[in-house]
Amino acid sequence: MNPRGMRNRWLLTLGAITLAAVSGCSVLIAKSGVSSVGEIYKLDTRAVVRDTFGEPDETGTCPDGRIVERRTIRQQVPWVCHDSSGCKEALVRSVGVFDVFLVPVMAYQSEQAKLHYAFVYGADDRVLYRYNVTASPSERMVSAVRPLTVALYGQLDERGCPSWEGCLSAYAVEVRQRAACVGYTLTPEEAETLQLLEALAAEVDAGRLTPDDTLAELHWCLGSAPLSWSCHRP
């Protein structure tokens, strides 16, 4: 074989290898990452978070000394050809060459869909709460306090508080700590609500209020989420 023929053959081989490597890359990019934000909330320890996402972008501490890790998390996006038969046909007909043009499109969409989350850990390295770093302070506060409020309801429902005042005081302290960590300032009405909850708890411990009636009052004051807190009825 003459040198020119050999060179052309090598070029064809190299081209085939390149196409094989590139073909399907757009699909891989689209499928890379978590399928939804919900997956983030299934991770319950620092070790599991690190096994899943690797090292954090940044590690720091909240004002209360708890460890907080900030992470950029890739999220899956719809493949650009998912609902387009014409796009898929072009990809097949081109033997993968068309995928070269899809890759930058999918890379851009994947980059735009990245999630930016902070994980806050307790002394036992369990995840206490998570929040979207790019969200507003009030939205970060909702994410931080919602699981705490749900846990409080469960504890009181199951008669798991030896002292109502102890549980409600601990809840109020924790709310203030989480607010400081996520950069949220409690409104005067929210601060007043926390004080009123502690006063109600003292009345329960003294036997002047029943647990069931007071629990119903807590549901009224706190609602299903923070930032709509108020014990003032219309």
N, C-alpha and C positions, 0 to 999 in steps of 0.2 A: 504494500500500500504506500502511495506517495505521501510525503510529509503533510501536504495540504489536506488530503483525505483523512489522515490520522488526526490532524488538528480539528477538523470539522466533527469527527466522531467524538473526540473528547469534549468539544463544546456542547454537542447534543446530549452527551451523558451528563455533563455538569448541569445543563439546563433542566434535564429531567429530574435530577436529584433536588435541585432548587425548588422546582414546582411541587414536588412531592412534600418537601419540607414546609412550604408556604401554604399549600392547599389545606383548607380546614382551619387555619389559624384564626380566622374571624369567629368561627364557632367556639373555639377554645377560649377566646377572649370574652365572648358573651357569657359563657358558662362559668367563668372564673369568679369565685367569691361566694358570699352567703346568698341564699335564695330570697331572703327577706330579713327585715329588721328583727322579726320574732326570733330568729336563730340566736341573736346576741343575748337574748334574755333567758336562754336555756343553759348558759354557761354559769356555773355557780361557785367556782373557786379560781384563785389566781393561777394555779398550775394548769387547769383546764383551759383558761383563757390564753395562756402562753403557748400551750400545745397546739391550740387552734390557729392563733394569729401570729405567733412568734414574739419577738421582742417588741416592747412598746416604742412609740415615737418619742415619748417623754414620760418620765416618772417624777412625781412630786409628792407633796403632802398637803392635806387640807389644814385649815387653821386649828382643828382639833387633833392634828398629828397623824391622822389616818393616811395610808398610802393611796394615791390616785395615779392611775396610768391612763395616758391619752393615746388613742390609736386611730390610725386611718385604716378603714376596713373596706376592701373591695366588695362590691355587690353585683350580682348577676343582672344582665340587661337583656332585653329581647334581641334576638339575632336579626340583623337588618333584612334578611331574606325570609324570615319566619312566615310571613303572610303573603309573600309574593312569589307566585309560581314562575313568573318571568325572570325574576332574579335567580331563582334556583336553576332554571333552564340555562341561563347564561353561564352560570358557574359550571354546570355539567359540560356544556358545549365547548367551553374554553379549556377543559381539562384542568381546572384549578387556577388558570391564569387570572380569571376575573376576581379571584379571592384577594389578589394583590391590592386591588382597589378597595376592597371591603375592609381590610385590616385597619387602615387609619381611621375609618369611620367608626368601627367598633371600639378601637382604642380610645377615641375621643369620648364616646358615650360612656364607656366604662369608667373613664377618669372623672366625668361629671357626676356619675352615680355613686362615687365613693362616700362612705359614711365616716363621720368623725365623732367618736364616742369616748367618754371617760368612764373608767371603772373604779369605784371606790371600795376598798377592802377593810374588813374588820381585823381585830387582833389575831384571829384564827385564819386569816387569808381567804375567808369566804367573801363573795361579792355582796356588799350591802345594798348598793344601788348603782345604776348606770344612767348616764344622761348624754344627750346630743350636745356636743360642745358648740355647735353652730346655732343652736336654738336660742330663743330669748331667755333672759333670766327667769321669767315666770314659767316658761315651758320646762326649763331645767328643774325648777323647784317642784313642779307637778311630778316629774319622773322620779325625783329623789324621795318625795314624801308619800307618794301613793302606796308603795309596798309597806311602809311603816304604819300607815293608817289602817290598811287591811289587816295587818298582823295584830294591831291593837284591838280591833273589833273581834277578831277570832279569840284572842286571849280573854277578853271580858265575857264573850259569849260562853266560853267553856269554863268560866269561873276559875281562870288561871292566875288571878291576881290576889295574893294574900292581903294586899292593901291596895284599894283603888287609888288612894292618894299617891302611893309609891309608883304605880304604873303610869298614871297620868302625868306625874311630875317628870318621870323618866322620858315619857313621850314628848313633853314640851321642850325638855333640854335637847333631845335628839333633833327635833324640828329646827330649833335655832342653830344647832351645829351644821345641819345639812344646808340650811339657808346660807350660812357663811361660806360653805364649801363651794356651792354652785354660783355664788355671787348675787344672791337675791336678798333684798331688804324687806322684812315683814312690814306690812302696812299697820297703822295704829289699830285698825279693827281686828286684824289677824293676831296681833300681840295681845289684845284685850280678850280675844276668844280663848287663847291658850291659858290666860290667867283664870278665866271663868271656868274652864274645864277642871283646873286644879281645885277650885273652890267647890265645884259640884262633887268631885271625888271625896273631899273631906266630909261633905254632908252624908255621902253613902257610908263611909267608914264609921261615922257617928250614929248611924241608924236613922237619920232624919229623912233620907231619900232611899227608895228601893232601887236595887241594881237594874231591874228590867226597865223601870221608868227612866232612869238616868241614861241607860244605854240608848234608849229611843231618842233622848235629848241630844246625845252625842252625835247620832246619825243626822239629826236635824242641823246641828251646829257645823259639822264637818262636811256633810254631804258625801258624795262619792269620790271627791277629789279635793285637794287643797285649793286655795286661791278663790274660793267662793265661800270661805268661812264666815259665819256670822251666827250668833245665838239670838239675834234680834228678829223677832217675828214681825211680819208686815201688819 
